[in-house]
Each structure stands twice: as structure tokens, then as C-alpha cells.
Amino acid sequence: MLRRIVPLVGFLLLNIPHLHAHRFCPPLGPVFSQPTNVSTHPESIAVAGEISAILNEAIRDGNFNGNKFDPTQVSFSIVFSSVNDATKHTAFKYHHAASSGNLDPSSASKVTGDTIYRIGSVSKTFIVYALLIERGYSIFNDPITKYIPELQEIALQQGISSFDEVTEVAWDEVTVGSLASHMSGLGQTFSPLDVSAVLPDPASIGLPTLNKSDIVTCNGYEGQPPCTKEVLLRSIIERHPVHHTSSTPGYSNPGIILLGYVLEVVTGKTWRVAVEDAIFKPLNLTQTSYDMPTTNSSSVIPTDQQWWSTDLGDVATTGGIYASTNDVSEFLQSILKSTLLPPQETRAWLKPVAHTSDTRFSIGAPWEIRRLGLNSTSEGRTIDLYTKDGSLLDYYSKVVLIPDFGVTLAVNVAGTGSGTVIKLLSELVISKYVPVLENIARNQTFKQFGGCYTSTKTNSSIRVEVDDGPGLAITSWINNGVDVLLETIPGIWGSPLFGPPRMYPTGLRNNLNRTTSTSYRVIFELENQNDGLQIFSDGCSDWGLLDVLSYGKIGLDDVVFRTKNNGASVEIDLRGFRKTLQRKACT
């Protein structure tokens, strides 16, 4: 029988976002502890072998999951790594070289993790990373006019004269963060990508004849020099805005160019030297540079590839880096490990800034965030993949960070058809590895924290298990002889629980005297009531149930596991219940 034991329960319920939450609706983020030693785990080794077999077959048959694939035309490198491995971080790697007839004679004939590619717009992440290293996340709130006098002057002029927002960018509204996240309202192109620089006869395809002063004469290729800073700034200033600032994402190369100039102001160095000092050198990225390698024998160069040697000038901030796949992997690992940033800065950086019209795709700074639904729960849950794509003619690059699992993926492709191949490769690796990582994490978490905890003196116990749902399931909980699941919590809610409560990691840990305290929180799932609504149904709102039941200033959902020497837990501290139980063998 349910006993309503709190007279103010009505007040409590009014302050909970949704009383009847759907089952298996965990807070965003990991639902288990991150998997460890992925590279040596049998399940990981098995899936690595499966992926290799698929790639071997695709190369042999010229068919990749139903897509025509000419392995003689493309070279590629894949490196998939985990930040939580004790020694070896690379869980999967695969390299393939195009046939010699489709490679420049000076190109490397064998591809390895140290072979150098051009990585295109993945370069944008280096500029943003360097700014965060030098000034921290707070710089995102600074106006761009603070760092670029030419824009400050324009902003002042706009303040005293008639301002035309259809024609002019409101520079006093543009922040460093809006430039990093494509939310500045600036357009995508700039002088080097202006087609007037390369069209021999615009009138023949219906374009009007331009004044000589409007024709771009710098682009870094086709025999033209790279554009100077003065020309780039003038080009950016003269372009019409695409949107209001902070209104909707719009991919912007000029925004990253401006961030390069901000980096120069805050460091007193050229942006190239600033990135080298902030990232390349500390991470020992010896195969990464803004300059073309002195020898081509360690590089992938397709035939007739003019972009290999193209000097992009200051536009290289947007897509000019040369790098090996191993170096790119180390770069990604440093982000998840918070090697160069404080952890709180990393957490802030790996968050969305805005959505797109696709519910599965959001924008970060400058992340392209893919929202991936998992089917490991009755209603599924979502994990976020922080990605960045890059392309420079026949060079394509993709990076992926999955914070929930502590893993990264770096893929580089060069040659004809690279744009299709890189999507196929990335899809293959992520689709195969994600369910395996979820299963490894589930089993490792149960091994470390699952089981029975008891105190015979107080007739108290709790049983922690795993099932096919997210997190750890509490299947039995007795405190001082009272059934917590049947009486205590339902008595407070005035409603029975719907299935076993789930425990989720918070990421909070403390290490002291070889004892590790790991924080979890319990979600008490309430009986689901289908109200028939679509727009305003209760939906996924368990995030609103965290820490909602407080008893003497401590949440009843507040749980801490304690482990010795990073082994299995020895006790559980039910902090709201003021009870510590010892781990015992289940009977």
C-alpha cells in the first residue's frame, strides 16, 4: 500500500517539469562509465577485423556497400582511437594507396598513418582551438571590433550615419564566438573563391561584364598570388550580409580568416606561428604544417593535383593545413583529454551553439554536430558526434569526436571520387563501433559497480544490475527494513514507480589515498500516462528529475561508489539516506 508521507507533495509536483516521464529517458551524456582499454578488448578486436574484411572485399571487388568504388583512384587512411586505453590508443587503423598510375611520381607509393594529406576545412578547428588555448572560452563573448581596428572604424561610422542592414554587416554585433560558430551573418565566400578570378569569358554563360576593379586578381592558384590581408579585409567588408547576426547558421570562411587576425592580436605573433606554438609543438605534431612538406615522398599526391602546392596565404586558416592521419588523431585525442585546455573549457567547447532545420544536425564552434539515435533502449537515446569535414578539390578529410565514449576518428582521402569514399568509410567505422562501445561500456560498468551491497546491522541493502536499458538498474532497495522502491519513493510521489530506477554517471570523481569516489544519480521513473498529446506530451524530461527529492539538504538520488586502486567498487554511499553499504556476493 502506498503511503503519502510528505504533506507538501503537491508543492513538489508543481515544481517538477513533467511528473510522468517516459521510460528510459536518460540525461544527455554517457549512461555508463566510458569504456576502457578498447584497443585490446575482444569485442573491439572482432569489429576491427570485420571492418578490415569489408574494406578488403571492397578493394578487391570494386564495390562498397552497393556503391561503385575504384580503389586504383583513391588513397585513404583511417585511425580510430580511445582516450581511455592504458598503453595503445589506436583501436583500428587501415591504409590504402591508389595505383601508381594515379599518383604523382613524387608521391608516396605506400600509405601509413604518418603519410601526409591536405585536410581542408578541418584546419578551422586548429584556429579556434588555438584561440581557446590562448584566451579561454570567454573570448567568444568579445566583439570582433575589439581586435580589428578596420572593423571598429566601420562600426563607428555606422553609428553616426545611415545604416543599411541589407547591404552592410552590423560589425558592432559580431562576436568572436559568432565567427567561430558560423553565426555572424557573414557569407561563405571571399576573394579567392570568387569565380571572376577564373572565368575566361563570363558573358558566354550569361554573366554580366564586370568593371576591372571588381575582378579578383588573387587566389593563390592559376598563376595568381595569394590575397594580402588588406585585400581580404576589404573583400570581407564589402560583401553583403547573409543574415542578421546570431539568427541562423551560415557556413562562413571569412569568419575564420578574421579569427586568424584575432589570434595575431592576442599573441603578438603571426597566426601561423601562434598555432604552431599553441598546438603543433606541445603535441609534437611533426607531420603537421601550414607549409608544403620539403619532400613529397611522405605525402599522398594524386596526378595533376595543383592544390597540393597551392599557397593559400591567410586563407590557409580556413583550409590550408598539411597533416598525417596519426597527427590528426593526436590532435583530437588532446581535445577529449583536455591536454591543452582546462576540462571546463573543453566541456563548454563541445556543446552546440545553434540548430539547423534538420533535427539530427546542430552547429558548434566550428563543429558540425551529428545527432545519432541509438536503439539500446526501448525508446532509444541520442549521442552527439562532434565532427568537422574538410575538402580541397580531390582531398577530403573528416574528424569525429564522441565524448560519451571517449573515442575519436580521423579519416583522410585523396584522389578521384574522394567525396563519396570518405562518407562511406566514416559511416562504416562509426556504425560498426558505436554499438560495440555501448556494450563494452555496459559490461565494464556492471563489473565495476554492479552487484549487491548490504548492511546486516541496519537491515539495509541494494541490488544493482544491468539489462538492455541504459545505465545501472536498481532491482531491490531496502533501507532500515523499508522497501524504498515500493514505499519510500512512491510514498513521496504519490505514484508507483514504473520499472526499476536507473543510475547514471555524472562525471564527477574524486581520488584520495588510492580510493576513488565516483558519483552517480538515480532517476526514479514514474508510471507512464499516455495523454495522447504530440506537441506538449511529457516527452523526454528526466533531466528535470535530477536532485528533485531533497532530504536534509541532500538528494535522495545522490549515490557514490567507492573503489580501491581503480578496481571494483567496495561500497556504495547512499548519501541522501545517510547509509553506506558494503559490497557482498549476491545470494
C-alpha positions as CSV (number, residue, x, y, z in Angstrom):
1,M,0.0,0.0,0.0
2,L,1.3,3.4,-0.9
3,R,1.6,5.9,2.0
4,R,1.7,9.6,1.2
5,I,4.5,10.5,3.7
6,V,5.1,14.1,2.6
7,P,2.2,16.6,3.1
8,L,3.8,19.1,0.7
9,V,4.0,16.6,-2.1
10,G,1.5,18.7,-4.1
11,F,4.0,21.6,-4.0
12,L,6.8,19.3,-5.1
13,L,4.9,18.0,-8.1
14,L,4.1,21.6,-9.2
15,N,7.8,22.3,-9.5
16,I,8.7,19.2,-11.5
17,P,8.8,19.8,-15.2
18,H,6.8,16.6,-16.0
19,L,5.6,14.1,-13.4
20,H,5.1,11.2,-15.7
21,A,8.3,10.8,-17.6
22,H,8.7,8.3,-20.4
23,R,10.7,5.2,-19.5
24,F,14.4,5.2,-20.4
25,C,14.9,8.8,-21.0
26,P,18.4,9.4,-19.6
27,P,20.0,12.8,-19.3
28,L,22.1,13.7,-22.3
29,G,25.6,12.3,-22.0
30,P,27.1,8.9,-21.1
31,V,24.8,6.4,-19.5
32,F,27.7,4.1,-18.4
33,S,31.3,4.9,-17.4
34,Q,33.4,5.4,-20.5
35,P,34.8,2.1,-22.0
36,T,38.5,1.5,-21.2
37,N,41.2,-0.5,-23.0
38,V,39.1,-0.5,-26.1
39,S,42.1,-1.4,-28.4
40,T,42.7,-4.7,-26.6
41,H,39.0,-5.6,-25.8
42,P,37.9,-8.8,-27.6
43,E,34.7,-7.2,-28.9
44,S,36.7,-4.3,-30.3
45,I,39.3,-6.6,-31.9
46,A,36.5,-8.5,-33.5
47,V,34.8,-5.5,-35.0
48,A,38.1,-4.2,-36.2
49,G,38.6,-7.5,-38.1
50,E,35.1,-7.2,-39.5
51,I,35.7,-3.7,-40.8
52,S,39.0,-4.7,-42.3
53,A,37.3,-7.6,-44.1
54,I,34.7,-5.3,-45.6
55,L,37.4,-2.9,-46.8
56,N,39.5,-5.7,-48.2
57,E,36.4,-7.0,-50.1
58,A,35.5,-3.5,-51.4
59,I,39.0,-3.0,-52.7
60,R,39.0,-6.5,-54.3
61,D,35.6,-6.2,-55.9
62,G,35.3,-2.5,-56.6
63,N,32.0,-2.3,-54.8
64,F,31.5,-0.6,-51.4
65,N,28.1,-1.4,-49.9
66,G,26.4,-1.2,-53.3
67,N,28.4,1.8,-54.4
68,K,30.9,1.6,-57.3
69,F,34.3,2.1,-55.9
70,D,37.6,2.3,-57.9
71,P,40.4,1.5,-55.4
72,T,43.0,2.4,-58.0
73,Q,41.9,6.0,-58.0
74,V,41.9,6.9,-54.3
75,S,44.3,6.7,-51.3
76,F,42.9,6.7,-47.8
77,S,43.9,6.5,-44.1
78,I,41.7,5.7,-41.1
79,V,42.7,5.9,-37.5
80,F,40.1,5.2,-34.7
81,S,41.3,5.7,-31.2
82,S,40.3,5.7,-27.5
83,V,41.5,8.2,-24.8
84,N,41.0,5.6,-22.1
85,D,43.5,3.0,-23.1
86,A,46.4,2.4,-20.7
87,T,49.0,2.0,-23.4
88,K,47.9,1.5,-27.0
89,H,45.3,4.2,-28.0
90,T,44.6,3.1,-31.6
91,A,41.8,0.6,-31.8
92,F,41.6,0.4,-35.6
93,K,43.7,1.6,-38.5
94,Y,43.6,1.0,-42.2
95,H,45.6,2.5,-45.0
96,H,45.3,2.1,-48.8
97,A,47.3,3.6,-51.7
98,A,46.0,4.3,-55.1
99,S,47.7,2.7,-58.1
100,S,51.0,4.3,-59.2
101,G,49.4,5.5,-62.4
102,N,47.0,7.7,-60.4
103,L,49.7,9.2,-58.2
104,D,52.2,11.9,-58.9
105,P,55.7,10.3,-59.5
106,S,57.0,12.1,-56.4
107,S,54.1,10.8,-54.2
108,A,54.5,8.1,-51.5
109,S,53.7,4.7,-53.0
110,K,52.9,3.2,-49.7
111,V,50.4,4.9,-47.3
112,T,50.8,4.7,-43.5
113,G,49.5,6.7,-40.5
114,D,52.4,9.1,-41.0
115,T,51.6,9.8,-44.7
116,I,50.7,13.5,-45.2
117,Y,47.4,14.8,-46.8
118,R,45.9,18.2,-47.1
119,I,43.0,18.3,-44.6
120,G,41.0,21.2,-45.9
121,S,38.5,22.8,-43.5
122,V,39.4,20.6,-40.6
123,S,42.1,23.4,-40.4
124,K,39.3,25.6,-38.9
125,T,39.3,23.7,-35.7
126,F,43.0,24.4,-35.2
127,I,42.4,28.2,-35.3
128,V,39.5,28.0,-32.8
129,Y,41.5,25.6,-30.6
130,A,44.5,28.0,-30.5
131,L,42.3,30.9,-29.5
132,L,40.8,29.0,-26.7
133,I,44.2,27.9,-25.5
134,E,45.5,31.5,-25.5
135,R,42.4,33.3,-24.1
136,G,39.9,30.8,-22.9
137,Y,36.2,30.4,-23.7
138,S,35.4,33.9,-22.5
139,I,36.9,35.4,-25.7
140,F,33.9,34.1,-27.6
141,N,31.9,36.9,-25.9
142,D,34.2,39.7,-27.2
143,P,33.2,41.9,-30.1
144,I,35.4,41.4,-33.2
145,T,35.8,45.2,-33.3
146,K,38.0,44.9,-30.1
147,Y,40.7,43.2,-32.2
148,I,40.4,44.5,-35.7
149,P,40.7,48.3,-35.9
150,E,39.4,48.4,-39.5
151,L,36.1,46.9,-38.4
152,Q,35.9,49.2,-35.3
153,E,36.2,52.3,-37.6
154,I,33.4,51.0,-39.8
155,A,31.2,50.3,-36.7
156,L,31.7,53.9,-35.6
157,Q,30.8,55.3,-39.0
158,Q,27.6,53.1,-39.0
159,G,26.7,54.7,-35.6
160,I,26.7,58.3,-37.0
161,S,25.4,57.7,-40.5
162,S,22.5,56.0,-42.1
163,F,23.0,52.2,-41.7
164,D,21.6,49.8,-44.4
165,E,21.4,46.4,-42.9
166,V,20.5,44.9,-46.2
167,T,23.9,46.0,-47.6
168,E,26.2,46.3,-44.6
169,V,27.3,43.9,-41.8
170,A,26.5,45.2,-38.3
171,W,30.1,44.8,-37.2
172,D,29.3,46.1,-33.6
173,E,27.1,43.0,-33.2
174,V,29.6,40.4,-34.5
175,T,31.4,38.5,-31.7
176,V,34.4,36.2,-31.8
177,G,32.1,33.3,-30.8
178,S,29.6,34.1,-33.6
179,L,32.5,33.9,-36.1
180,A,33.7,30.6,-34.7
181,S,30.2,29.1,-34.9
182,H,29.1,30.4,-38.3
183,M,26.5,32.6,-36.6
184,S,27.9,36.0,-37.6
185,G,25.7,36.6,-40.6
186,L,28.7,36.7,-42.9
187,G,28.7,34.9,-46.2
188,Q,30.7,31.8,-47.1
189,T,33.0,33.1,-49.9
190,F,35.6,35.7,-50.3
191,S,38.1,36.9,-52.9
192,P,40.0,33.6,-53.6
193,L,36.7,31.8,-54.2
194,D,35.2,34.5,-56.4
195,V,34.6,32.9,-59.8
196,S,35.6,36.2,-61.6
197,A,39.2,35.1,-60.9
198,V,38.9,32.0,-63.1
199,L,36.2,32.5,-65.7
200,P,37.8,33.4,-69.1
201,D,34.5,34.5,-70.7
202,P,31.7,35.2,-68.2
203,A,29.4,36.6,-70.9
204,S,29.3,33.2,-72.6
205,I,27.5,31.7,-69.7
206,G,25.2,34.6,-69.2
207,L,27.1,36.7,-66.6
208,P,27.4,40.5,-66.9
209,T,30.7,42.1,-67.7
210,L,32.4,43.4,-64.6
211,N,34.4,46.6,-64.0
212,K,38.1,45.8,-63.9
213,S,38.2,46.9,-60.2
214,D,35.6,44.2,-59.4
215,I,37.5,41.3,-60.8
216,V,39.5,39.3,-58.3
217,T,43.2,39.0,-59.2
218,C,44.4,37.0,-56.3
219,N,43.5,33.4,-55.3
220,G,46.8,31.5,-54.7
221,Y,46.4,29.3,-57.8
222,E,46.0,29.6,-61.6
223,G,49.3,31.6,-61.5
224,Q,47.8,34.3,-59.2
225,P,49.4,35.2,-55.9
226,P,47.5,34.7,-52.6
227,C,45.5,37.6,-51.4
228,T,47.0,40.0,-48.9
229,K,45.5,40.8,-45.5
230,E,44.5,44.2,-46.9
231,V,42.7,42.7,-49.9
232,L,41.0,40.1,-47.7
233,L,39.7,42.6,-45.2
234,R,38.4,44.8,-47.9
235,S,36.7,41.9,-49.6
236,I,35.1,40.8,-46.3
237,I,34.0,44.3,-45.5
238,E,32.5,45.0,-49.0
239,R,30.4,41.8,-49.0
240,H,26.7,41.9,-48.2
241,P,25.4,40.2,-45.1
242,V,23.5,36.9,-45.5
243,H,21.6,37.1,-42.2
244,H,21.3,39.0,-39.0
245,T,24.0,38.2,-36.5
246,S,23.0,35.3,-34.2
247,S,20.0,34.4,-36.2
248,T,20.8,31.2,-38.1
249,P,23.9,29.2,-39.0
250,G,25.5,30.1,-42.3
251,Y,28.9,28.5,-43.2
252,S,31.5,31.2,-43.3
253,N,35.1,31.1,-44.4
254,P,35.6,34.8,-43.9
255,G,34.7,34.4,-40.2
256,I,37.7,32.0,-39.7
257,I,40.0,34.4,-41.6
258,L,39.1,37.1,-39.1
259,L,39.7,34.7,-36.2
260,G,43.3,34.3,-37.5
261,Y,43.8,38.0,-37.3
262,V,42.3,38.0,-33.7
263,L,44.9,35.3,-32.8
264,E,47.6,37.6,-34.1
265,V,46.5,40.4,-31.8
266,V,46.2,38.3,-28.7
267,T,49.5,36.6,-29.1
268,G,51.7,39.2,-30.8
269,K,52.7,36.5,-33.4
270,T,51.6,35.7,-36.9
271,W,48.6,33.3,-36.8
272,R,50.8,30.5,-38.3
273,V,53.4,30.8,-35.5
274,A,50.7,31.1,-32.9
275,V,49.1,27.8,-34.0
276,E,52.5,26.1,-34.1
277,D,53.4,27.3,-30.6
278,A,50.0,26.6,-29.1
279,I,49.3,23.2,-30.8
280,F,51.8,21.7,-33.1
281,K,54.8,21.9,-30.8
282,P,53.2,20.9,-27.5
283,L,51.5,17.9,-29.1
284,N,54.7,17.0,-31.1
285,L,52.8,17.0,-34.4
286,T,55.9,16.7,-36.5
287,Q,53.9,15.8,-39.7
288,T,51.6,18.8,-39.5
289,S,52.3,22.2,-41.0
290,Y,50.9,25.1,-43.0
291,D,53.8,24.8,-45.3
292,M,54.2,22.2,-48.1
293,P,56.5,19.4,-47.0
294,T,60.0,19.8,-48.2
295,T,59.9,16.3,-49.8
296,N,56.9,14.6,-51.3
297,S,57.9,11.1,-50.6
298,S,56.0,11.1,-47.3
299,S,52.8,12.6,-48.9
300,V,49.8,11.5,-50.9
301,I,49.7,13.5,-54.2
302,P,47.2,12.4,-56.9
303,T,48.2,13.1,-60.5
304,D,47.7,16.6,-61.9
305,Q,46.9,17.8,-58.3
306,Q,47.5,21.6,-58.4
307,W,46.1,22.1,-54.9
308,W,49.0,20.2,-53.3
309,S,51.4,23.0,-53.8
310,T,48.9,25.9,-53.7
311,D,49.9,28.6,-51.2
312,L,46.6,30.0,-49.8
313,G,48.1,32.8,-47.8
314,D,45.9,33.9,-44.9
315,V,43.1,31.9,-46.4
316,A,45.0,28.8,-45.1
317,T,43.4,29.5,-41.7
318,T,40.2,28.1,-43.3
319,G,41.7,25.0,-45.0
320,G,45.5,25.1,-45.6
321,I,47.0,22.5,-43.2
322,Y,49.1,19.6,-44.3
323,A,48.9,16.7,-41.8
324,S,49.2,13.0,-41.3
325,T,46.3,11.0,-40.0
326,N,48.2,10.0,-36.9
327,D,48.8,13.6,-36.1
328,V,45.2,14.5,-36.7
329,S,44.3,11.7,-34.3
330,E,46.7,13.0,-31.7
331,F,45.1,16.5,-32.1
332,L,41.6,15.0,-31.5
333,Q,42.8,13.0,-28.5
334,S,44.2,16.1,-26.9
335,I,40.8,17.7,-27.0
336,L,39.0,14.9,-25.3
337,K,41.8,14.5,-22.8
338,S,41.9,18.3,-22.1
339,T,45.6,18.2,-22.7
340,L,45.8,21.9,-23.6
341,L,42.6,23.2,-22.2
342,P,41.1,23.1,-18.7
343,P,38.4,20.4,-18.6
344,Q,35.6,23.0,-18.0
345,E,36.7,24.8,-21.2
346,T,36.6,21.5,-23.2
347,R,33.1,20.8,-21.9
348,A,31.9,24.2,-22.9
349,W,33.5,23.9,-26.3
350,L,31.9,20.5,-27.0
351,K,28.4,21.9,-27.0
352,P,26.0,23.0,-29.7
353,V,25.6,26.7,-30.4
354,A,22.7,26.5,-32.7
355,H,20.4,24.1,-34.5
356,T,19.9,23.7,-38.2
357,S,16.5,22.8,-39.7
358,D,17.5,19.2,-39.5
359,T,16.8,17.8,-36.0
360,R,19.8,15.5,-36.4
361,F,22.3,18.2,-37.2
362,S,23.5,21.1,-35.0
363,I,26.3,23.6,-35.1
364,G,29.2,24.2,-32.7
365,A,32.4,26.3,-32.9
366,P,33.1,25.2,-35.6
367,W,31.7,21.7,-35.0
368,E,29.3,20.0,-37.3
369,I,27.3,18.0,-34.8
370,R,25.6,14.8,-35.9
371,R,22.9,13.6,-33.5
372,L,22.9,9.8,-33.6
373,G,20.0,7.8,-32.3
374,L,20.8,4.5,-30.5
375,N,18.4,1.6,-30.2
376,S,19.8,0.3,-27.0
377,T,16.7,1.4,-25.1
378,S,13.0,0.9,-25.5
379,E,12.6,4.4,-27.0
380,G,16.2,5.0,-28.0
381,R,18.6,7.7,-26.9
382,T,20.8,10.2,-28.6
383,I,24.5,10.7,-28.6
384,D,26.3,13.6,-30.2
385,L,29.1,13.2,-32.7
386,Y,31.3,16.3,-32.9
387,T,32.6,16.3,-36.5
388,K,34.3,18.6,-38.9
389,D,34.6,18.0,-42.7
390,G,37.3,19.3,-44.9
391,S,37.8,19.3,-48.7
392,L,40.3,20.8,-51.1
393,L,39.5,19.6,-54.6
394,D,40.5,15.9,-54.5
395,Y,41.5,16.0,-50.8
396,Y,38.8,15.1,-48.3
397,S,39.1,14.9,-44.5
398,K,36.7,14.1,-41.7
399,V,37.2,14.1,-37.9
400,V,34.8,12.7,-35.3
401,L,34.8,13.0,-31.5
402,I,32.4,11.1,-29.4
403,P,32.7,12.4,-25.9
404,D,30.2,9.8,-24.5
405,F,32.7,7.0,-25.3
406,G,36.0,8.9,-25.3
407,V,36.8,7.9,-28.8
408,T,38.0,9.8,-32.0
409,L,38.0,9.1,-35.7
410,A,40.3,10.6,-38.3
411,V,39.9,9.9,-42.0
412,N,41.8,11.3,-44.9
413,V,41.2,10.5,-48.6
414,A,42.9,11.7,-51.8
415,G,42.0,11.1,-55.4
416,T,39.1,10.9,-57.8
417,G,35.8,10.3,-56.0
418,S,37.1,11.1,-52.6
419,G,34.0,12.9,-51.6
420,T,31.9,9.8,-51.8
421,V,34.6,7.5,-50.4
422,I,35.1,9.5,-47.2
423,K,31.4,9.3,-46.3
424,L,31.4,5.5,-46.9
425,L,34.5,5.0,-44.8
426,S,33.3,7.2,-41.9
427,E,29.8,5.6,-41.9
428,L,31.3,2.1,-41.9
429,V,33.5,2.7,-38.9
430,I,31.1,4.6,-36.7
431,S,28.1,2.4,-37.5
432,K,30.1,-0.7,-36.6
433,Y,31.9,0.6,-33.5
434,V,29.1,2.6,-31.7
435,P,27.0,-0.5,-30.6
436,V,30.2,-2.3,-29.6
437,L,31.4,0.6,-27.5
438,E,27.9,0.8,-25.8
439,N,28.1,-2.9,-25.0
440,I,31.7,-2.7,-23.7
441,A,30.8,0.2,-21.5
442,R,27.7,-1.6,-20.2
443,N,29.6,-4.7,-19.2
444,Q,32.6,-2.9,-17.8
445,T,30.3,-0.6,-15.7
446,F,28.5,-3.6,-14.3
447,K,31.7,-5.4,-13.5
448,Q,33.0,-2.4,-11.6
449,F,29.8,-1.2,-9.8
450,G,27.1,-3.9,-10.2
451,G,26.1,-6.4,-7.6
452,C,24.8,-6.5,-4.0
453,Y,25.5,-4.1,-1.2
454,T,24.3,-4.7,2.3
455,S,24.4,-3.7,6.0
456,T,23.2,-6.5,8.2
457,K,23.2,-4.2,11.2
458,T,20.5,-2.0,9.8
459,N,18.6,-4.4,7.6
460,S,19.6,-2.3,4.5
461,S,20.6,-3.5,1.1
462,I,20.6,-2.5,-2.6
463,R,21.0,-4.6,-5.7
464,V,22.5,-3.0,-8.8
465,E,22.2,-4.8,-12.2
466,V,22.3,-4.2,-15.9
467,D,19.7,-5.1,-18.5
468,D,19.0,-4.0,-22.1
469,G,18.3,-0.4,-20.9
470,P,20.6,2.5,-20.2
471,G,22.5,2.9,-17.0
472,L,22.5,0.6,-14.0
473,A,19.2,-0.8,-12.8
474,I,18.2,-0.9,-9.2
475,T,16.2,-4.1,-8.8
476,S,16.0,-4.1,-5.0
477,W,16.4,-1.4,-2.3
478,I,15.7,-1.8,1.4
479,N,16.6,0.9,3.9
480,N,16.1,0.2,7.6
481,G,13.7,-2.6,6.7
482,V,11.5,-0.4,4.5
483,D,11.2,-1.1,0.8
484,V,12.4,2.1,-0.9
485,L,11.0,1.2,-4.3
486,L,7.6,0.2,-3.1
487,E,7.1,2.5,-0.1
488,T,9.6,5.3,0.3
489,I,9.7,6.9,-3.1
490,P,6.2,6.1,-4.2
491,G,5.0,7.4,-0.8
492,I,6.7,10.8,-1.6
493,W,5.5,10.9,-5.2
494,G,2.0,9.6,-4.5
495,S,2.5,7.4,-7.6
496,P,4.1,4.0,-8.1
497,L,7.4,3.6,-9.9
498,F,7.5,2.4,-13.5
499,G,10.1,-0.3,-13.6
500,P,13.4,-0.2,-11.8
501,P,15.1,3.1,-11.1
502,R,18.1,3.8,-13.3
503,M,21.5,5.1,-12.2
504,Y,23.6,7.3,-14.5
505,P,27.2,8.6,-14.2
506,T,27.6,12.3,-13.5
507,G,31.3,12.5,-14.5
508,L,32.2,13.7,-11.0
509,R,35.1,11.8,-9.4
510,N,37.5,12.2,-6.5
511,N,40.7,10.3,-5.9
512,L,42.1,10.3,-2.4
513,N,44.5,7.9,-0.8
514,R,44.1,5.3,-3.6
515,T,40.3,5.4,-3.1
516,T,38.2,6.7,-6.0
517,S,34.7,8.1,-5.3
518,T,32.5,8.0,-8.4
519,S,29.3,9.9,-8.5
520,Y,26.0,8.5,-9.9
521,R,22.5,9.9,-9.8
522,V,19.3,7.9,-9.7
523,I,16.3,8.6,-11.9
524,F,13.1,7.3,-10.4
525,E,10.9,6.5,-13.4
526,L,7.2,7.2,-12.7
527,E,4.3,5.3,-14.0
528,N,3.8,6.4,-17.6
529,Q,0.4,8.0,-18.5
530,N,-0.3,8.4,-22.2
531,D,-2.1,11.7,-22.6
532,G,-2.5,11.4,-26.4
533,L,-0.6,14.7,-26.9
534,Q,2.0,15.1,-29.6
535,I,3.4,18.7,-29.2
536,F,3.1,19.1,-25.5
537,S,3.3,15.5,-24.3
538,D,5.5,14.7,-21.3
539,G,8.2,13.5,-23.6
540,C,11.8,13.1,-22.6
541,S,12.2,15.1,-19.4
542,D,14.1,13.0,-16.9
543,W,16.7,15.8,-16.8
544,G,14.1,17.7,-14.7
545,L,14.0,14.9,-12.1
546,L,17.7,15.1,-11.1
547,D,18.1,16.1,-7.4
548,V,14.4,16.9,-7.2
549,L,13.9,14.9,-3.9
550,S,16.0,16.5,-1.2
551,Y,16.1,15.2,2.3
552,G,18.1,17.3,4.8
553,K,19.8,19.2,2.0
554,I,21.0,16.1,0.2
555,G,19.2,14.5,-2.8
556,L,17.8,11.0,-2.3
557,D,19.1,10.2,-5.7
558,D,22.7,11.0,-4.7
559,V,24.9,7.9,-4.9
560,V,28.7,7.5,-4.7
561,F,30.6,4.3,-5.4
562,R,34.0,3.8,-3.8
563,T,36.7,1.7,-5.4
564,K,40.2,0.8,-4.3
565,N,43.2,1.0,-6.7
566,N,40.9,1.6,-9.7
567,G,39.3,-1.9,-9.2
568,A,35.8,-3.0,-8.5
569,S,33.8,-0.9,-6.0
570,V,33.9,-2.0,-2.4
571,E,31.0,0.1,-1.1
572,I,28.1,2.4,-2.1
573,D,27.3,5.6,-0.2
574,L,23.6,6.4,-0.4
575,R,24.2,9.9,0.7
576,G,20.6,11.1,0.9
577,F,19.8,8.1,3.1
578,R,22.9,8.6,5.2
579,K,23.8,5.0,4.6
580,T,27.0,3.3,3.4
581,L,26.6,-0.3,2.3
582,Q,29.4,-2.9,1.7
583,R,29.6,-4.9,-1.5
584,K,28.9,-8.6,-0.9
585,A,28.3,-11.6,-3.1
586,C,24.7,-11.8,-4.2
587,T,22.7,-14.7,-2.8
